[in-house]
Amino acid sequence: MVWQLWQDNFLHLIKRKGQKHMKPSSSRSKNLVYQLNAHLSKLKNSLDKGQFQTWSHQKKQYLILRILRLIRRLKTSGVKIAGALGIAVASCLSMQAQTMYGDPFTGPCTSNPFDGLSLYEFDETSSIYQRQPLSGDLDNDGDQDLLVISLEDGEGSSGYFLQYFENQNGSFVELTGEDNPLMIFNDEFANSGASPFFNFSLGDATLNGRLDLVLGEFKGEVICYSNTPDGFVPPEESQKDFGTLNGEDFASVKFANLDADCEKEIVITRTLSFNSGEETDNGITVFDLVDGSYTPSPDMAAMFDNIEVGNTTIYSPYFADLSGDGVDEAIFVALNGSESKVEINYYAKDVDGNYVLQFDEEDPFSNFDFGDNESENSPIFDFGDLDGDDSLNMYVGLKSENINDADSIDCISSPIAYEQDCLIDVAPAFTVPTMGQWGLIILNLLFVIFGISFFKERLNSFKQKIQEE
């Protein structure tokens, strides 16, 4: 009955006050309305017939997430009633939704920080869409800022577009044009025809106490946009050499705490191999932070001997401390190109310190499903604390052939305490003063000297007067 009321009231408002609740001439909004009605009808019928409880967790989750994503799309398209509908749907499904996320995840965030953002508008003619969220304190002011990197790959438009949102007292304000500290990224990657296999991350690659934007490129090269006190520096001026890893392969660069020392190691992973059968290692290299510099660590790389990457499968690794023990677990998203199948493999350390694949209750991703038989939806993860409540949240974007699936970013909460990255505390470097600066220094010294002499002269005069009296 509740579902029927929602549907009837929603469609009635759209039909009766279409111009008020929908942007003029918005064919996309109308299409979203029809899709939402179809999904609500499917959910209503499954509940009426008692089928919903018999569905797998994956099937339940996919339908509910699809409904919530469509509602978000309608809200950003100008359909005002969508906001109220979203609250009603989310509150009604909250108990059901919580069963779809394994421990430590408890369900959708109370407030999704991405809902109010105006994100890059996709070209509907593209064939692949993606949004990757990256959270971190980019300006070193103590709160988390946000990057959203959107990808579209198609004949009309192909490339990546980065949006920079500064955290201003809990509100995320987009910095555009010359105010965007990473506009140099868009100059290089927007409409560039760049490969759709790039995977980005934030970490202090240059060891200056600031988060850099880093990505692995073709032939294993590592591209670094260094974050300096004067702004981000383009790669040709700040390139960090981690070696030409994995020959002709694509590489992913991630920062992870593998040994509970709070400092981040760099994990470089073969994400896609063009030398099938010729690899001599498991495709994972680790750089440990030793005495203020990153050094290759075969011992740490051996922690991943149970994980094989490369060949025809595209791997996207992510790291986060989901157990609260100070050591990051590993999440490997695998897209098997030959079988068109997406899997999420979750690894935790065993008693010997090696990363081992987890199953069932030990795997918080065992019930996750991000696609159906008609599209390949590959999740893109980020972990942070954008709402500043000191609890770890997971932000999930999708790489998809479906523009509606890829357009939104989900927020999933957990009770795990969020720990800020331990960045190196860099002492201010000594710089040699310029000639002009030397001149000011000397002038100030003269003022001090003459000031002291004048003060002594007045003091002696005052003492003499006292003696005469």
N, C-alpha and C positions, 0 to 999 in steps of 0.2 A: 504493500500500500504506500509506504514511504517513497519507494522508488518511483511509483507511478505519479505521485504528486510532484516530485522533483522534475520528472520529465515533462509532465503536462504544463506546469508553471513556467519552466524554462522556455519551452517552445512557444507558449502563448505570448510571453513577453517579447520574444524575438519577432514573432509575426506581427503583433499589435504595435510595437514600438521599435521596429527595426532600425529606423534612422537614428533613434536616440541611443540605442544600446549597441549599435554596430557602426564602424566607420563607413562612410559613404563609399559605394562601389567597391566593397571589399569582398571579392570572390573567394579569397582565402578564408576569411571569417565564416562565410556561408558554408564552405566545404568542411571547416572544423566543426561547425554546429551539427551537420549531418553525421559526421564521424562520431561525435560525442553521443548523439542520440542512439546511434547503432550500438555503441559499446554499453551504454546504460541499459538498453533493451536486452542485450545479451546477459548482463549481470542480473537484471531483474528476473528474467526468465529462469536463470539457473538457480536463483534463490527461491522462487515460487515453486519450482519442481524438486527442490531438495538436492540439486546436483552440485551446488557450489561446494558443499562440505566434502564431497567425494573427489573433487579435483586435486591434482598434485599441487604442492606449494608453488612450483614454477608457473603453472598455468594461472593460479590465483594472482600471483604477484604480477605477472605480465599484464593481465587485464586491468588490475587496479592502477598500476603505474601508468598504463596507457591512458586511462581516464583522467588521472591527475595531470599528466602532461598536456592533454588536450585542453583541459580547463585553464592551465597556465597560458597556453598559446592564445586562447580566447581572451583572457584577461589582458595580455599585452597587445592584442589586436583591437581593443576598445570595447569589448562586450562587457559592460559593467556588471551585469548579473552573475558573470562567471566567478567573480571573487567570492560572493556569498555562497554560490553553489559549491565551490571548492572547499570552503570551510565545513559545509554540511556533509559533503562526501567524506572528507578527511576524518571528521569527528566520528561519523558512523562506522567507518572502517578501521579506526585506530586499533581496536582490540584484535581485529582479524589481521591487520597488517603486521602487528608485532610478532606474530607467529612465523613470519616469512623471513626474519633475519636471525641468524644464529648469534649466540653469545660472542662478543659483548654488545652487539647492536640491539637497540630497543625499538626502532621504528623511525618514521620520518621526523625530521626536526620540527619543533613547535613553530619556528619561524625560519623559512628558507631565505638565506641572504641573497639568492639569485633572482627571487621573484620580482623585485622592484627594479632590476637592471634593464637598461635598453641595450640589448646585445646586437651584434652585427647581423644584418638581415641577409639571409641566404638567397642565392639565385635558384629559383625553382627548377631550372633546367639542368642543374648539376646532378651527377650520379652518386657522389659520396659526400656526406656531411659529417662534421665533427666539431665538438666544443671540448676543449681541455681546460679545466680550472687549475690554477696554481696559487696557493695561499702562502703568505709569508710576510715578515716585517721588512719590506723593501726599503723603507726610509729610516730605519733604526729609531723609531719613536716609541716603541714598546707595544704597538698593536699590529694586527695582521692586515696587510693590504692584499689586493687580489688582481691577478692577471687572468683573462679569459682569451684563449687562442682558438679562433674559429678556422676551420678548414672547409673548403668546398672544392671538389675536383670534378670538372666537367669541361665541355667544349666552350661554353660561354665565359666561364671564369674558373680559374684554378690557382690556388695558393692559400697562404695563411694570413690572418689578420689579427693583430694583438690589440686588446683593449686593457688599459691600465686604470684600475679603480683604487683611489686612495681612501683609506679609512680615516674619516674625519668625525671623531667622537661617536663612532658606531654606525655612521652613515657612509655608504660607499659612493664616492663622487668620481665620475670618469674624467680623467685628464686627457684632453684631445689636442690634436695639432702639435704645435711646438711645446705645449705644456706636458705632452706625453713623454716621459723620460725614455721610453723604448720605441719612439717613432723610427729610430734607425733600423729596428727590426722590420717594420712594415715597409720601409724603403727597399729592403732586400727581398722580402718574402711575399708581399701582397701582389696578387696577379702575376706570380713568378713562374707558374707551372711546376713548382717544387714537388718533390715526391710526397705521397700521402702517408709515408711510413715514419715520419719524424715523431719523436717522443721527447717532450721537454721536461725540464726539472729546474728547481731552485736550490742553490747551495753555494757555499763559499769556496769556489774552485781556486780563486786567486789568493785566498788566505789574507784578506784585508779586513775581516770582520764584517763583511756585508754579503748579502745574498746575490749571487750572479745568476743569470739565465743561461742554461747550458743545454745543448742538444748534441746527439750523435748523428753523424752524417754518413753518406756513402763512403766506402773504403775505410770505415772505422775512424774517420776523423772526428775530433771533438771541437765543436764550435762554442765559444764562450763570449757572452756579452757581459763584460766585467762591470760591476756596480762600484763606482768610486764616489767620494764625497762631492765630486763635481758632476756626477751623472753617469749614465751607462756609456761605456766605450765600445765602439764597434770591434768585431773579432780581429780584424787585421791589425789593430793596435793593442789587443789584449789577449791574443791567442794563448791558451794554456796547452802545453804539449804533453799529452798522455800516451803518445806513441800511436802508430798506425795499426790499430788493433784489428785482428780478424780479416786481414787482407781485403777482399772485395766486398765484404759484408756490410750491412747496416748495423749500427750499434746504438744501444740505449745507454745513457749516462744517468745514474741515480745516486743519491746520497743516503746512506743508511748507517745506523748505529748497530754494528754487528757484535760488539764486545762490552756493552754496558758501561763505556767510559764517557758517555754523553757526546763525545766528538764523533763527527760523521766520517765514515769511510766512503770512498767513491767506488761504486760497482758498475763496471762496463760490461754489457751483455750483448752477445750476438742476437739481434732481433730477427734477421732474415738473411739466409745464406745463399750465395750463388755458386758455392763450391761444394755441392752435395757429395758427401762421401770422402772429402779430402781434409776435413777438420782433424786436427791433432789434439784438441782439448775439448772441454765441455762448453767452450764459448763464453766463459765468465772470467773476468779479470778484476782483482780488487786492489785498490791503492789505499794503504793505511797512512794515517797522519803520524809521522815520526819526526820528532825534533823540529817541528815547524815546517815540514814539507811532506808532500804526498810521495810515497814510495811503494812500488809493486810488492804485494805480499802473497806469495804462493800458498802460505799456510792458511790465510783467510780465504783465498780462492778455493782451497780444498774443502771448505765448509759446504760448497755447492756441488760436490762431486755426484750427488744423487740427482742433479737436475741437468738434463741435456737440452740444449737449445739449438735452433738453426734449421737447416734443410728447408722443406716446403712449408713449414709452420712459422707464422709470424708471432713473435713473443714480445709482450709488453710487460716488463717487471715493475712492481711497486713495493715499497717498504713502509711499514708502520708498526709501532708497538701496540698490538691489540690485546696483549695479555697483561700489560702494566708492570712487567718485570724489568724494564729498562733496555731490553734488547728487541730490535725490530724483527717482526716476522716478514716473510716474503710472499707476495701475491704475484703469480705469473698468469697473465691472460694470454691464452694461446688460440690463435685462429688458424685452423688447419685448412690450407688453401685447396687441397685436393678433395677434402670431404665437406667443405663449406660449413665447418662446425666450430663453435666457440666454446672454450672451456676455461674455467677459473681454477687454477691449482694453488693451494694454500700450503705453505711450508713453515714449520716451526722447528726450533733447535731441539735435538734429543740430548740425552745425558752426556753424549760424547762431543757435543758442540757442533754437530752436523745438521744441516737443514733437511728435514724429512717430510714427505708428503702426508698431509692429515686427511682424515675421512670422517663422514657422518657428524656426530656431535662436536668433534674436535675441529671441524671445518666450518667457520661462520659463513662461508660462501656456498655451502652444499645445496641450499635451497634457492640460490639466486638464478634467475633466468632473464636474459635481456633481449630475447628475440622470439620469433615464431618461425614457422616453416617458410614464410614468404620473404624474409629479409634476414640479413646477417647483422646483428647488433653487437658490437664489441665494446664493452665498458671501458671507460677511462677514469681512473681513480685519482683523488687527491685527499690528503688528510690534514686537518688543521682545526683552528678555533676562531673562525671569523666572527662569531657572536660574543667572544670574550668571556665565556662563562667557565673557562679553565677545564672544559671537558672536550675530549676528542670527537670531532665529527668527520664523517666520510662524505665527500662530494663526488657525485657520479655523473659523468657525461657519457654520451654514446657516439660511437662512429657507426653510421648507418646509411643505407641507401634511401631510407625514409626520412624526409625532411622534418616531419612532426616528431619522430622519435629523437632525432639529434638536436632539436632546437632548445630543449630545456636541460637544466642541470638539477639533479636531485640532491637533497641533503639528508643524511641518515645519522642519527645521534647514538652516543654510547656514554656509559658512565666512567670510562677510562680517563684518568687525569691527563691533560695535555701538557707536554713539556716543550718549552721553546728550544730551538737549536742552540747548542753551546758553540757560539762563534768565538774566534780568537779575539782577545782584547788587544787591539793594536795601539801601541803608544804613538803619540804624534811624532812624525818623523822630523828630524832637524833639517832645516833648509837654510842655505847660505843666503843672507840678505842681499838684495839688489843694491846698486849705487844709491838710488833714491831712498831706500830704506835705511842704508847706512847714514845718509845725511840727516834723516829724522832722528835717528838714535843719537848721533853726535850733538845735534841741536838740543835735544832733551837733556843730555848730560850737562851741556853748558848752562842751561837754565837751572839745573839742580845745583851745580857748583856755585854759580853766582848767587843763587837763592840762599845757600848755606852761608856764603861770605857776608851777604847783606844781613842775614839773621844774627851772625856772630857780632857784626859791627854794632847793630842796634842793642844787643844784649850787653856788650861792654859799656856802651854809652849809658845804659840804664843803671848798671852797677856803679859807674863813676858818680852819677847823680846821687845815688843812695849814700855813698861814702862821704860826699861833700855835705850832705844834710846832717 
